[in-house]
C-alpha cells in the first residue's frame, strides 16, 4: 500500500496566479471602470463584485429617471405655512390681497402649523360655509402630509353649530358612521348617550351638542381588523379654526387618548388614558370658563376597564349628568 506523500511534496497542476486584495478584479480597492449600460457585458464576462456593482448602478440610474418623469408630470404645489396661511383653498376669496390666484390644477400641501383665533379674527365668514368647506375637504386623499393617501373616498363627518353648549371631542368615525354619515351611529354611540343621559333627538341636535372628531374621515382598517389612528391632517388644518368659532361652549367632553393629548397636553395626558381619566377632578376644576371632562372611548374594547374601575360610573358620570341637566333644565 503506497504511503501518501506530504502535502508540500505533492505534484499538482500549475496554480492560478493569486492577486493581492488591492489588485484583485472586482475589489472595492480597485479603480476598474464599470461597463457602460450599452456594453453587451454578460454575467459571465465580469467578476461577481463587478457585476453586482453594475446592477446597482443601473438601478440607481433607472430610479433617477423614474423620479424625473414623475416630477415632470406632477402639478405645481403651493406650500402653506404661517406666513401665507390665507393661500389655503378655503380662503380663496382673500387671495387677491396676497398674491395672484393659483392655477386651478395646483394642489395644496399643508405643513404642521396651526391657526390661532388671532389669525382668523379678521376673516369673518359664515359658520355654515366653514362647515360645508370641511365636509368637502380631501386633503388626506389628494395631498396627504403624513403617510399614504386615504385608501377610500373621503367623507368628513361632524356636527357643529355656533349655539352648541356641549362639544364632544372624539377620535374618528367608525366604519358604520362612515356608511351612514352620522357620528357615533354604532353601539359606541348608544353607550355614550347612556353616559350623558340623553336620547337620540337631543344628542343629534347641533344647537345642543357639537361633535368634532380629531379626524373627520374614517381612517381605514389595520391589517388586524381594527380602526387605524386618526389622520393628523384634519386636526392641524381645521381644529383650532373650528373651535375658535364655537364661543358658547360650556362643557367639553374629551373622548379617547388622541383627543386627550391634543386638548390636555403632557400635563394631564402624558401617562395614558387610564391616568388621564383618573385625574378628572383636576382637569374639571382647571378652567372655570370651560368645564372639561376626560372620558374613555365608549367602545366594547373598554368593557374590561369599566369593570375594573367602578368609580367611573359612580363618581364621574353623576357629575357629567348634573352638568348637562344644568345646561338644559
Secondary structure, 3 states (H helix, E strand, C coil): CCCCCCHHHCCCCCCCCCCCCCCCCCCCCCCCCCCCCCCCCCHHHCCHHHHHHHHHHHHHHHHHHHHHHHHHHCCCEEEECHHHHHHCHHHHHHHHHCCCCCCCCCEEEECCCCCCCCCCCCCCCCHHHHHHHHHCCCHHHHCCCCCCCCCCCCCCCCECCCCCCEEEECCECCHHHHHHCCCCCCHHHHHHHHHHCCCHHHHCCCCCEEECCCECCCCCECCCCCECCCCHHHHHHHHHHHHCCCCCCCEEEEECHHHHHHHHHHHHHCCCHHHHHHCHHHHHHHCCCCEEEEECCCCHHHHHHHHHCCHHHHHHHHHHHHHHHHHCC
